[in-house]
Amino acid sequence: MSDTIENTITDVRMAYHLMLHSKIAEAKLKGDKPAEKAAASDLEKDDAQISDAGKTAQSSRAVPVGGVIDANVDISLADLFKKIYGPKEAPQQSGQSKVIEFIQTIETETSLNYYNLEKVDGLVVRNKNLAETDRYRFEFINGSTLKITDKWSDKSTTIWGDPHVDNSDQEGEQNGDFKDLKGSDKYTTFMLSDNTRITFTALDSGIIEQVDIFNGNQHLTGIGAGSKSWDDKNGLFAESVTNDAVSASSAVPVGDTVYAGGDGNDWYDAARNLVWGKTTGPIVTARPSSFVEFTYNQSITQQLSILQVNQQV
């Protein structure tokens, strides 16, 4: 193959043509008729010849788990070059064609888990990374990331970075920021539905220095990576819960305050205006005894090969 032909085959417009085949296949799998129709319409504008095998593969409506979409496209180089560059620049390739083979493999894995919701009395620390009440779970993922999970609804809010707010039922990892609240630049409090108070000591443009959790007379302290006393020994949750919440809570300013509501990870101000979150499920008002958890994972692998075929004239 000459350098001219090889470089041209990798042209962006060739990649666009192949991308359309991928879009059609993915749209079929998802049952997205508008997207499938739009991609097919774009593809019709290209005069490249599609082999019978390619047409058969494209007409498939579904692929079984672990199945393969085989979209083999037989393209005449002369016709393709004329389409892209015009007749004057199209090289004469008598007796040759290119076969573009595009294979997409989709693997799906699912699991179904059943578990009971253990009863928890008060505020309990399990280890340096985990503490919980009967309704909420508090997890130090690392020194700058803490996750609050409403166990009754299985919705969570993750406080991470400098600091950002990530709600599990919204797209993206940054659904809010501490700097959205204007009252305090250092203290932010989350008031939970079981009357637990969790206060973050963290500059609006910094990372977690300290976390204080108050439940009744119980108090648990956690040290974040932003603290001057942070190290492998003192970091994350303390070893035990203390019973000094009354005195300790007065030493930790409340600062900016948001209140739990909605479906478990929606946060409101004192006037019940939504600050962070989006209600995406039912509002849970009673404690469930157990859960059924369904997990779905899908991976897509794509392979492209370009073959030269010498044809007998």
N, C-alpha and C positions, 0 to 999 in steps of 0.2 A: 504494500500500500504506500503511495507517495505521501510526502509530508503534507502536501496541500489537502489531500483527501482526509488524512488522519486528523489534522487540525480542524477541518471543517465539520467532521462528524461530531466533535465535541462542542460545537457551537451552541450558544445559549438557546437558540431557537430550536435545535434538536432536543435539548433537555426539556424545553417547554412542551414539545410534542409528546414526549414520553411521560411527562408529569400529568398530562391530561388523561392518559390511560390509567395512571394510578388513581387519579381523582374519581374516575368513573367506577373503578373497582371498589374503592372505599365507600363511595356513595351507595352502591348496590348493597354492600354489607350492612350499612347503617339504615337502609331503607329510606334514604333521603332522596326522594324523587326530583325535587327542584334542583338540587346540586348535581345529580346525575344528568339531568336534561341539559343544564347549562354547560357542563364539561363536554357532553356529546355534541352540542351545537358548535362549540369552539373547535372540536376535533374535525367536524365535517368541513370546516373551512380549509383544512389542509388536504391537498390532493394526493397525499401518499396512499399507496395501495395497502389494504389490510388483508392479510391472508385469512382463509376460511378458519384456520385454527384459532387465530386471534379473535375473529368474530364470535366463535363458539365460546371462548373463554369469557369474553366481555358480556355475553348474554346470560351468564350464570347469575342467579339471584342470591345464592347463599353459599357459604363455604363451611363445611363441618369443622369441628375443633381440630386444629392441627392440619387443616386442609391447605391447598395451594391454588392460587390464581395464576394461570399460565396464559399471559397475554403476549403471544408471539406475533410480531409485526414485521411483515416482509415489505421493505421499502425500496423502490427503484431509485438508485442514486441520481440518475440523469433527471428524472422528474422532480426529485426533491431539490436538487441544485437549481433547477430552473425556477422552482417556486421561491427559493430563498434569495438567489442572486440574479435571476433574470437569465434569458437565453444566451447572452453574450459571454457571461462568465461561467456558464455551466460546462465543466469538462466532459469530454466524450468518453464514456466508460462502456464501450461495446462488450456485451457478453458478461457483465459483472453486475451483481446486486449485493445489497447488504441486508442481513437478517438481524433485526433488533429483538432480542429476547428479554422480556421483563417478567420476573417471577416475584410474586409477593406471598409470603407465608405468614399466616396469622395463627398464633397460639393463645389459647384461652385457658386460664386456671381459676377454678372456683372452690370455695370452702364454706362449710356451714358449721358454726360452733354454738353450743348451748352452754350457758353457765348461770349459776345462781348468784344473786346479789347479796353478798355477805353483810350482815348487820354490824354496824360500827357504833360504839358507844362514845360520844364526845369526839374530841380531837386526838388522833393517834398518829405517832410518827413510826413509820415502818423501817426506814433506813435513811441515809444521808440524802437520797434522791426523792423519797416518797413519803407523803403524809396524806391523811384523809379524814373526813367526817363521814357520817352515814350517807350524805348526799354528794359530797364533792371529793375529788382526788386532786392533789397538788403534786406536780412532778417537776423537779429540777432536771431538765435535760442536760444542761451544762451551766457554767457560772453566769451566763448572760441570757438564759432562756428558761422560763417557767411556764408550765402548762396547767390550766385550770379546767377540769372536766366535770360537767354535771352528769353524774352517774345515772340519774333517773332518765335523762333524755339522750345520753351518750353524745352530747354536743360539747365542744371544747373551745377554749380561747387560749392562745399562746402569746405570751409576752416575750419579745426577743429583740436583740439588737439595741437600738439607741432611743428609747424602746419603741418598737412597733407592736401593733395588735393584729393578730391573725385569727380569724374565726373559721372553724373547721367546715362550715357549710357555705362558705363564700369562696369564689375563685381568687387565686393569688395568695401570696403569703403576707401581704401588707394591706390590711383592711382598715387601718387606723393608726394613729400615733399619739403618744402621751402629749405631744405639743398641741394636739387639737383642743385640749383643755387649758384654759387661760388663767385659772386662779392661782396655781402653785407651780413653781418650776422644779420642785424637788420631791413632792409627796403626791402619790396617786393611790386612792383607796377604791377597792371593789367590794361592795356590800352584796352578799350572796343571799339566796332565797331562804336559807336555814339560819339567817342572822349571824353567820360567820363574817368577820371582817378581815380582809387581807390588804395590807398597806405596803406599797412598794416605795422604798427610798431609792430614787433614781432621778438624776437630772433629765429634763425633757430632751436633751441632746447627749445623754450619757447612757451607761449600761447599769444594770441592777447592782446596787450597793448592798441593800438589805431588804428582806421580806419579813413582815410580822403578821402572824395569823392569830386572831383572837376568836375564841368560841366559848361563850359563857365566861367562866373564870380562868379558862385555859389559855395559854400563850405559847406559841412556838416561833422561834427566830430562825431565819435562814440568811446566810452570808453569800452575797454575789461577788462576781469577779471585779466589780467596780469598787469594792471596799478596800481600804488600806490594809485591813486585817486578813484579806483573802490569802489562803494558801491551801495545800492539799489536806491539812489537818482541820482547819477552821472553816473551810468552805462548805456551802450547801446547808442542809438542815442540821440543827443541833441534835444531840443524841436523845434528848427527852423533852417532854412537854412540861412546862411549869404552871403553877396555879397563881400567878401574879398579874392576871390580865387587867385588873382594875387599876393598879399603879402603873403598870407598863404601858397601857393604852394612852394614858395622859402624857407620857413622855414621847410618844410617837404622833406627830401631827397628822390629822386626817387628810388635809390638802384637798386636791380635786377628788370628787367622789362620783362614781357611777354605780347604778343599781341593776342587778340581774333581773331579767324578765324574758318575755317572749318564749321561745322554744328551748331556752336554757343557756344560750350564749349571746343574747342580745342585751345591750347595755344602754341604760337611760340615765338622764340627769334627774335632779330632784323634782323638776316640773313634768317628768314623764315624757320628755322629748328624746327620741332615739339618737344616741351618740354614735354607737358602733353596732353593726350586726344587721341581720335580715332574717325574719321569721320564715323558715323553710319547712317546718314540720309542725306537728300538733303540740300544743302547750301542755306540758306534763304537770299535773297537780297531785298525783298520788304516787307512792313509792311502788315500783314494780318488784316482784319477787325474783324474776329471772329474765334473761335476755337470750334471744336468738340472733347471732351475728352472721351476716352473709358477706363474704369477701370475694371480689371479682378482679382479676388481673388479666390484661391482654397485652401481648407483645407483637409487633409487626416487623418483619424482616423483609427487605427488598433487595433484589439482585438484578443487575443489568449486564448483558453481554452483547457484543457486536461481532457478528460473523460475516466473513466475505465468502460469497458463493460464486464460483465460476460456472457460467451457463454455456452449454453447447449451442452453437448457432447453426 
